Amino acid sequence: KIMAGFGSPHILIFLLIIPLIYYLHKKVRIQKKNEAIIFSNLAFIKSALGDTKKSKRDIHLFYLSLLAIGLMIIGFANPHIPLEQTKEGVNVVLVMDVSGSMQAEDYTPSRLEAAKSSAEILIDSLKSKDYVGIVTFESGATTAAYLSPDKEKVIEKLHNVAQKEGSTAIGDGLSLGIDMASSIPNMKKIIILISDGVNNAGYISPDEAIQYAKANGIQVYTIGMGSNSQVLLGYDWFGNPQYAELDETTLQTIAKSTGGKYFKSVDDKTLDEIYRNIGENIKREKEETNIKDWFFFAAFLTLLIQMYYRYGKGRILQ
């Protein structure tokens, strides 16, 4: 949890100078008054004590000087407070399954086209300073759209994502997505992994990809696409029916292990809703924002007020 604090707290010890200056100033004023009382010269007494109006003005100027010094010391201590992350935004990477099973037509018009349409809803919901990219996977993984703040360009690349006939390499796809999400540092990193199959290809296992995601501080949301009833994909060489299979356990493990969340989609409507909810609920982590400039500006403003008070309207330069 990020707390307000100071980058160089040891500098705050110089704030002790302020009460010391105040003490010395007060001591000198008292000493000056006492000396004036000892001497009987009336002119000297008036000079030492001064008129009440001038005396108050001098005290106010003195206090403004102390305030300016205090503000500058706090500024040099590098104060920071937790503010919502708006400057850097969030890296969001869509990792999409384009394997043979994604051509199933239980979604309208197909699983892949429904996934692309829903992903567009997510991209549109992101903020202007968020970055988004796309990775696709089947027997291997490839980059479909590099991480970019240009949402329209990424959507154009999304439309060009095509159906493949390969197997399902979830580990490879997730690992490439992690590399992409980590390519721009100092930003929160989120991956949205969508698949309708079982990991049965690739060089990297889902467990290895999970460890890679955790090492890079990446949160993974997973979406499992699959109807409530069995979906026939076709027949093998021997005439046996081939059905789409969904490994929910693996997707749930990926999400839970990385601090994300698993969603089950049964049709294109629920898929739209899932993507919409993810986009709206991406939490912008708070970051330590340095506010030393605020204190330096306040010190500068205090000095300007002091100068006006000393030399402004009705004052004569001495």
N, C-alpha and C positions, 0 to 999 in steps of 0.2 A: 504494500500500500504506500502510495506516494504522499508525503507530508510536506507542509510548508517548512522552509528552513533557510539556511545560509550556506553558500559554497565555501566561504572563508570566515567562519564564525570567530576565529581568534582576533580578527580585526576589530570586533565589537568592543574589545577591551579599551580601545581608544576613546570610547564614550565616557570613560571615567575622567577624561580631560575636562568635560563640560562642567560637572559640579566643582572641580578644582578651580577652573576659571571663574565661576560664579562666586566661589568662596573668596578668592583673591580680590575680585572686583568689589565685593561687599566690604571686605576688610579695608581696602584703600579708601572707600567712600567714608567709612566710619572714622578712619584715622584723619582724613581731611577735615571732617566736621569737628573732631576733637581739637585739632590744631587751631582751627578758626576760633574756637571758644577761648583758648589760652591767650591768644593775642587780642588786644582791645581795639585794634584798628578796624573801624567799621567797614571801610572799603574792602579790606582783606576778607572779612567775614562774608560780605555779600558775594565776593568773588569765589570764595570756597564753597558756600552753600548754593549759590545760584538761585534764580527764580524758580518757582514751583513748576511752571509750564515747561521751561527748558530742561529741568531735571527729569520730568516724566518722559520727555522726548528722548533724552539720552538713554534712559533705562529701556525704553521700547526698542531703540536701535541696538542696544546691547543684547536684548533677548532675541532679536531677529538674527544677529550674528551667531549666537549660540545655536539657534534652530538650523541655520544653514550648515554649520559645522557638523551637527548631529546627523542631518540628512545625508551629507556627503560621506560620513563614516559608515552609515548603514549601507549606502550604495556600494562602497568599496568592499563590503562584506559579501557581495553577490547574493542578495536575497532572491528566493524563488518560491513560487506557489504552484499548486497543481491546477492546471487549466485544461479544459477539454481540447483534445488534439484536433486542430483544424488546419494547421499550417502544412503538415506533411501528408495527412490523409491516411488511407488504408490500402494496402496491396491485396487485391482480390484475384485469385486465379481459379478459373473454371477448369476442372479436369473431367473431360467427357468421354464416356465409353462409346466407341463407334464400331464395335465388333459386330459380327454377323447377326447376333440375336436382336440388335437394335432396329432391325428392319421389320420386326413384328408389328402387326397392324391393330393390336388391341388398344393403342392410343391413336388419336386422329392427327394426321393421316398415317403416322408411324411413330414408333418410340423415339427415334432420333429427331424427327422433325418436331415432335412435341417438346422434346428436351431443348432444342434450339429456340423455339418460340418462347418457352418459359424463361430460358436464360436471358433473352432480350429484355424481359420484364425486370429481371434482377439488375442488369447493367443500367437500365434507365433509372432505377431507384438509387443508384450510387451518387455520392456527392461529387461536385466538380473537381475537387482535389484528390479524389480516390483514383487509384490506378487499377486497371483490369487487364487480364490476359487469358489466353485459352490454350489448354493442352488437350490433345486427343490421344486415345490409346486403343489398341486392339491387341495384336500379337506383340507389338512394341509401342513406343510412345513417340509423339512428335509435337512440335509447336505449331499451333494454328494461328495464334495472334500474340505478338510480343506484348509485355506489360506496358501499358500506355494510359495517359489521362484522356486520350481522345476516344470517347465512348462510341462515336459514330463510326470511326474507322474500325474499332474492334467488332462492332455489330456487323459491319460489312464482311469482315473475315469470318464471323460466325455463320453468316448465310452461305459461305463457301465450303463449310465443313461437309464432307461427303461420307456416305455409307461405305464401310469396308466389309470384308468377308472373313477377317481373321478371328483368332481366339481372344481371350480376355486377360490382359497383363495389368492388373490393378496396381501391383507394386511398382512397375516401371512408370506408369502414368502418374502416380502419386509422387514418386521421386523427382520426376522432371518438373512437376508442379511446384515442389518445394524449392528446387533450384531457381525457378522463375520468380517465385514469391520473395526469395531472399536476394534477388539481384539489385533491388533498390533498398539500401539500409535505412535504419532509423524510422521505420514505419511499422505499424501493426500488420501482421501477415495472416491472411485467411485463405483457405482452400475450400472449394465446394466440389466434392467428388460425386459424380453421378454414374451409376452402373446398374445393369440389369442381369449381370452374370456372376459366374464363379471364377476366381483367379486360377487360370490353367495355362498360363504362358508367361514369358518374360524372364529376366535375369535377377530381378529383385523381388523378394517375397514381401507380402503386406507387413509382416512383423518387422522386417528390416526398414521398410519405409516409415513405419510408425516411429521407430527409434530416431530416424533421420529427422522427422517432423518435430519431435520433442526436443532434439538437440538444437534445432533452429528456432524454437519458440513459436511454432506455427499451429494455429487452431484449424482443425479440419471438420467441416460439416459434410455429412454423407447422405446421399439420397438413393434409396433403392427403388428401382422401377420394376413393377411386377403386378399383374392382375390378381384378383382373388382366386380365379380359376386358372387351370393350366392353359398355356398358350402354345399351340402347335407351330413349330418353325419349319418343318419339312420332314423328309424321310432319308435315312441313310442308304448305303448301297444295297443293303439287304431288305429294304422295305420297312424297317422299324421306325416308328414315329420319334421325332426329336422335339423335345419340349424346352422352352426357355426356363432356366433355373436362376434363382436369386439367392446369393449367399448373404443373408441378412446378418448372420453372426459376425462375419469379417467386417462388414461395414459398421456395425454397432461398436465393435472393438476399436476400430480406427478412430471413430468419433469420440468415444469415451476416453481413450488413452491420450488424446491430444486436447481435451477440454472443449470439444465441439459437441454436436448433437446429431443424432440419426433421425431421418424422416423416411416414412414409407409412402410411396406414391402408387396409387392403384389406377389412376387415369389422368388424362391431360388436365382436367380441372383441379384435381388435388395437387398436381405438379406446379401449376400456376400459383396456387395459394402458398405452397412451400417456398418457392423462390421469392414471392412477394414478402413473406414473413421474414425470411433470412435477410433480405435487403433492408427492410425497415428496422430490424433489430440488431444490426451489426453495432456492437458497442465500441465507441471511440474511447480508447484508453486515455486517462489523464496523464499528462506529462509535466515534468518540472519546467516551468517557464521563468526565465530570469527577468526580474523586474527592477534591476538596479537603475535602469534609465529613468524609471519613474521617480526615484529618489534624487537623482542628479538634476532632473528637470525641476522638481520641487525646490531643491537648493538654489538653482538658478533663479527661479521665480521669487524666492525669498530675498535674494540679493537685489533683484530689481525693485522689489517693494521697499527695501531698505534705502536704496539710492533715491527713490522718489520721495520717501519720507524725509531724507536728509537734504536733498537738493531740488525737490520739486517746487510746485507753485507756492510762492510766498517765501521761499528759502533763498538765502544769499550765499554763494560759494565763498568759503573762507580759506 
